[in-house]
Amino acid sequence: MYRYQLHTHSSPASHCSKTAPEDFAQAILEGGYTGCVLTNHFLHGNTGIESFISWQAFVEEYCEDYYRMKNVGDKLGIDVLFGVEEEVSKGLEVLCYGITPEILLAHPELENNDCKLWHDVLGESGVLCIQAHPFRRRGSIPNPGPLPLDCIDGIEFFNSGNTAEDNASAREFAAAHPELILTSGADAHGVASCCIGGIETEERITCEAVLAGILRHGTYTLL
């Protein structure tokens, strides 16, 4: 069985993190996980990258954390997968799985943080949009709750940064909508929390497309 952590923020791409991507690779190995998805905050979220630059320049700088982590991960035998977390509506965010740097570069229209646009454009490339911590209650999220269902493929069922009440609300919503894909993530900003939650699979996840396929077909167990 293979374990993967699906929600990770590194520095400098995510302003909220102080942890270098290389440090996460080592922690994932020591925590007994096979790999993780690096889901740094993108253009309209809590990004650590200057946003007033061209689309290509922003994407290229955003991807640097991923390439740094993947370089170490390859040496350690850890699968490092590319991902994105973007704010698409007043504090509400989606996690994108199956996305690649090439897909991002090819779609500068995603500079518009409209949830339906992100879902539809990325869906054409097989990318899944999963709402991150949909019921998180914080001051930065004026109206917590699910995005329109035609804008998401699923929800984050468990997030270790949530309160028990937040996660209970996600469980209740998931029970009422069995068609949704469910994920679990650490929302890790430091190495101490990077091996919490995630998924367990019988198939090793060697690339972003394989991850999207496993999530889409439900061939995994939530941790």
Order of alpha helices (4+ residues) and beta strands (2+ residues): beta-alpha-beta-alpha-beta-beta-beta-alpha-alpha-beta-beta-alpha-beta-beta-alpha-beta
